[in-house]
Amino acid sequence: MMKKILAAVLLCLTACTAEAAAPAETPEIPAETPAIPLTQDVTAELDGMTVSLQIPEDWQAVTVLSCGPQESITTLQISPDGKEWLDICCTEDFGVCGTGLESKKEVLNTYSCTAGYYDGWKRFSWIRFDEPYQNLMIARHAEEGANIDMDSVPAAETEMYILQTLEIQNR
């Protein structure tokens, strides 16, 4: 309990100091990060980019090639359980429904992006990166009929913790 109080006091002091120097769009950094060992290094060659990140040992990572009428897209899928997953891919085609959508500026590692949250959910539905990585996106998917808790704070923190390890390189 004392650690939490001390962390809260330090966070307040840090926030007060950083508030004057940090831009208004910088997202809050959680007081505690999940105690998850990120033991797997994952790298994928996507269309025009190389991405790498770290995931927990019990997560899965696969690279999938989908062929469409106009293009083929290579996607890196990361998943905790196979029932839900995050697709990381490069595409110029991106569109979403605006009903119930709240867009928030985020910073993943050092990369600025916009994340879309629907209906006040704690977990993002999609992330679109800013230039020079504007074709890179992350989208959430789930197995049909899967009941995914979009308000799960621990799951949201875990995903953001993993995505803070993201490294991007243009080829």
Secondary structure, DSSP 8 states (H G I E B T S, - for coil): -HHHHHHHHHHHHHHHHHHHHS-TT-----SS-----EEEEEEEEETTEEEEEEEETT-EEEEEEEE-SS-EEEEEEEESSSSEEEEEEE-S------TTEEEEEEEETTEEEEEEEETT-SS-SEEEE-TTSTTEEEEEEE-TT----TT-HHHHHHHHHHHTT-EEEE-
